[in-house]
Amino acid sequence: MAPTVAVILFFAAFATSECKEYYYASARVESCSGCRLSRLPDVKQFIFEDLPNYNNVEFKHIPGAVPELLLFNENEEEVERLPLSSLTREECNNLLISKGFMKKTSKDEI
């Protein structure tokens, strides 16, 4: 097979293999905001200091809930739910970024 044909076939296969299940339109972190979260200082800092800096990500206070990241598709259907309790602040940020969420720019805040 000629190299240019191979390259075209590779890109065609890559484009068609892109799967919607890996696309997340929005996310929400659900957690209590009190005593349970106070025992997780990294997660608490992530929720209250870092989370507001991301596009399409929100926090929902649920009394007594353990911290979880919920990921939604474009139809606002829950696709994935991930626990945050065992993660560091850096790992929480890296998780959001790995799921395709971007930090807001100054342009987004206007």
C-alpha positions as a printed Julia matrix, in Angstrom:
110×3 Matrix{Float64}:
   0.0    0.0    0.0
   1.34   3.44  -0.89
   2.32   5.64   2.08
  -0.21   8.36   1.23
  -3.04   5.81   1.04
  -2.0    4.38   4.42
  -2.01   7.86   5.97
  -5.46   8.61   4.53
  -6.82   5.3    5.81
  -5.32   5.95   9.25
  -6.99   9.36   9.54
 -10.29   8.0    8.21
 -10.21   5.2   10.78
  -9.31   7.65  13.55
 -12.13  10.04  12.62
 -14.75   7.28  12.54
 -13.47   5.63  15.71
 -14.15   8.76  17.74
 -16.84   7.65  20.13
 -19.47   9.81  21.82
 -19.08   7.87  25.08
 -15.78   9.67  25.63
 -17.28  13.1   25.1
 -18.6   14.88  28.16
 -20.68  18.02  27.73
 -20.74  18.97  31.4
 -19.78  17.83  34.86
 -20.91  18.3   38.41
 -19.21  17.62  41.7
 -21.64  16.56  44.39
 -20.59  16.6   48.02
 -21.47  17.8   51.46
 -19.77  21.05  52.31
 -19.3   20.37  56.01
 -17.66  17.91  58.34
 -17.14  15.01  55.92
 -15.47  17.3   53.39
 -13.39  18.99  56.11
 -11.6   15.67  56.61
 -10.5   15.85  52.96
  -8.6   19.17  52.73
  -7.26  18.57  49.2
 -10.71  17.76  47.82
 -12.22  20.71  49.7
  -9.65  23.1   48.21
 -10.29  21.62  44.76
 -14.05  22.1   45.09
 -14.05  25.64  46.45
 -10.91  27.1   44.84
 -10.28  25.22  41.57
 -13.67  23.97  40.41
 -15.12  27.46  39.7
 -12.29  27.98  37.19
 -13.53  25.26  34.82
 -15.99  25.61  31.97
 -19.2   23.55  32.16
 -18.45  22.23  35.65
 -20.52  23.03  38.74
 -20.74  22.12  42.4
 -23.9   20.82  44.03
 -24.14  20.69  47.81
 -25.78  17.5   49.04
 -25.83  17.07  52.84
 -23.89  13.99  53.95
 -22.75  13.06  50.44
 -19.24  11.83  49.72
 -17.44  13.85  47.01
 -18.12  12.49  43.52
 -17.57  13.75  39.99
 -20.58  13.18  37.73
 -20.06  13.39  33.97
 -22.92  14.14  31.57
 -23.39  13.84  27.82
 -24.95  16.47  25.56
 -28.44  15.19  26.52
 -27.69  15.88  30.2
 -27.7   12.14  30.9
 -25.26  10.87  33.51
 -22.56   8.87  31.77
 -19.99   8.3   34.5
 -19.63   8.79  38.28
 -16.2    8.89  39.92
 -15.29   9.11  43.63
 -12.95  11.94  44.64
 -12.33  11.08  48.32
  -9.02   9.32  47.76
  -7.57  11.91  45.36
  -5.24  14.82  45.99
  -6.05  18.31  44.77
  -3.68  17.87  41.84
  -5.24  14.51  40.93
  -8.73  16.05  40.99
  -7.59  18.77  38.58
  -5.84  16.24  36.36
  -8.99  14.1   36.31
 -11.11  16.98  35.04
  -8.53  17.85  32.41
  -8.24  14.21  31.31
 -12.01  14.17  30.81
 -11.72  17.12  28.42
 -12.66  20.05  30.65
 -10.78  23.29  30.2
 -10.07  26.1   32.6
 -11.85  29.37  31.89
  -9.94  32.16  30.25
 -10.45  35.81  31.1
 -12.52  36.01  27.9
 -14.91  33.33  29.24
 -15.53  35.32  32.43
 -16.68  38.48  30.6
